[in-house]
Amino acid sequence: MQSITNAGHNSGEVLGPKSRAEFERSGRITPGGSMRAAPFFPPHPPYAASGSGCWITDVDGRRIFDCANNFFSLVHGHAFPPVIEALHRTLDAGTAFSLPTPSETALAQAISRRSPRLEQVRFANSGTEAVMFAVKAARAITGRPMIAKFEGAYHGAYDYVEVSLDSSAQNWGDTVPNSVLYAKGTPTSVAAEVLVLPFDDPQTCVELIGRHRDRLAAVLVDPLSSRVAMVPMRKDVRDAVQDACREYGILLVLDEVVSYRLGYHGAHELYGFEPDLVALGKIIGGGLPVGAIAGPAKHMAVFDHTKSKPAVSHGGTFTANPLTMAAGLAALDHYDEAAVARLNRLGERLRGLLADGLAAKGLRAQVSGTGSFFRFHLKTDPISNFRTALATSSQKVALAKIHLALLKQGFLVVPNCSGALSTPMSDTDIEVLAHAFVDAVQHVWENSPWE
Ligand SMILES: Cc1ncc(COP(=O)(O)O)c(C=O)c1O
């Protein structure tokens, strides 16, 4: 395995001529020049040619140490040999059938064995789909139309869960958050069916849930919202929300699409949630497209299609395809308790090194996160909710510069300066990364300080 210390890091330009040519070619066939919004940053991202472990090689032959991991889905990094072997074994037998395959049962069993609360599983093709089907299931089970979600929380692209995603001081209201529509053109009726909760105010949560109890199907919770610094929801908030859900017969739907990797048994076990349904995604696909809805059999029965028309009809042409199932099984098999503990410890070490480095240089910044996740904020005030986490416009500009400065040195993080570690990374890698990060923050601070 190549260590970060003996890699030829990039120097000079961030982007090579072949990436630029690719971006121009792509801009003629797709709006925006690449097929997803999230990886884009100006002037344009490098185009990837290949990946191995925690390294990407771009089309110009530059090597990049990857802390974005395809948005935290590649817990073992790129081209993880057991995943590649499983894919080769599966590929020769065909890629998808209009029949079930034993591989779907095997991955479902692997997930259920790790988390006894997840008695049954249904797969989907993305985290977006998983959350959408969990919401539809909650509506069908309770016969109620509304959901509640936390301000700013990202749960994928379903209209209802996008509410309040980018609300701002101009429209978010006082202590009771407004339901603010996200995508232009979303029907206003969507906002009326979504209650928005504050992430750090249990009393207001309970009061709001109680007020809407007869119409609420589910409270949707990401236990580690990336928009709230990737720190766990406080225990008093969690208990208050969970108790209110129980009292009023509202389903607690946990979105573990990102946070599942934090514990061998999943995030619900780690943080003491007893969810009625869980949405999964990312690492359970071993690097291939995936989502899953899981939970106690009594709730999952809503998808049962064997008796009559199911309450919620769930499917999808590529759902549970054998390639994803085989890759996911290989990835989970190698993400055992020891691997989870090691990766979480590496993350803790990284955050410690970063905090020490920022403090030693007196930089106006902090690093947050949990387990193998980290996120940078260019402020020193405590962060407890979406509002206090939100970057000012000068901080957004500076974060973009730090992101580019890091890329110049050969490190890829998510454009908002968050990231996740992967199992091929070593302690030495983490030290070099921390050093580069602090240097990048200092460089930007000295040249264009933020407010
Ligand atoms: C918490 C959370 N839920 C859901 C999703 C949607 O997953 P996908 O991108 O696979 O649709 C994401 C994606 O990043 C996420 O972070």
PDBQT file of the ligand as one rigid body, heavy atoms in Angstrom, charges set to zero:
ROOT
HETATM    1  C1  LIG A 501     -27.784  11.819   5.254  1.00  0.00    +0.000 C 
HETATM    2  C2  LIG A 501     -28.033  11.527   3.808  1.00  0.00    +0.000 A 
HETATM    3  N1  LIG A 501     -29.199  10.966   3.447  1.00  0.00    +0.000 NA
HETATM    4  C3  LIG A 501     -29.465  10.666   2.161  1.00  0.00    +0.000 A 
HETATM    5  C4  LIG A 501     -28.553  10.922   1.174  1.00  0.00    +0.000 A 
HETATM    6  C5  LIG A 501     -28.891  10.597  -0.264  1.00  0.00    +0.000 C 
HETATM    7  O1  LIG A 501     -28.107   9.535  -0.704  1.00  0.00    +0.000 OA
HETATM    8  P1  LIG A 501     -27.814   9.332  -2.278  1.00  0.00    +0.000 P 
HETATM    9  O2  LIG A 501     -26.841  10.389  -2.666  1.00  0.00    +0.000 OA
HETATM   10  O3  LIG A 501     -27.270   7.941  -2.373  1.00  0.00    +0.000 OA
HETATM   11  O4  LIG A 501     -29.117   9.492  -2.972  1.00  0.00    +0.000 OA
HETATM   12  C6  LIG A 501     -27.325  11.486   1.507  1.00  0.00    +0.000 A 
HETATM   13  C7  LIG A 501     -26.315  11.758   0.453  1.00  0.00    +0.000 C 
HETATM   14  O5  LIG A 501     -25.261  12.291   0.682  1.00  0.00    +0.000 OA
HETATM   15  C8  LIG A 501     -27.064  11.825   2.852  1.00  0.00    +0.000 A 
HETATM   16  O6  LIG A 501     -25.928  12.444   3.208  1.00  0.00    +0.000 OA
ENDROOT
TORSDOF 0
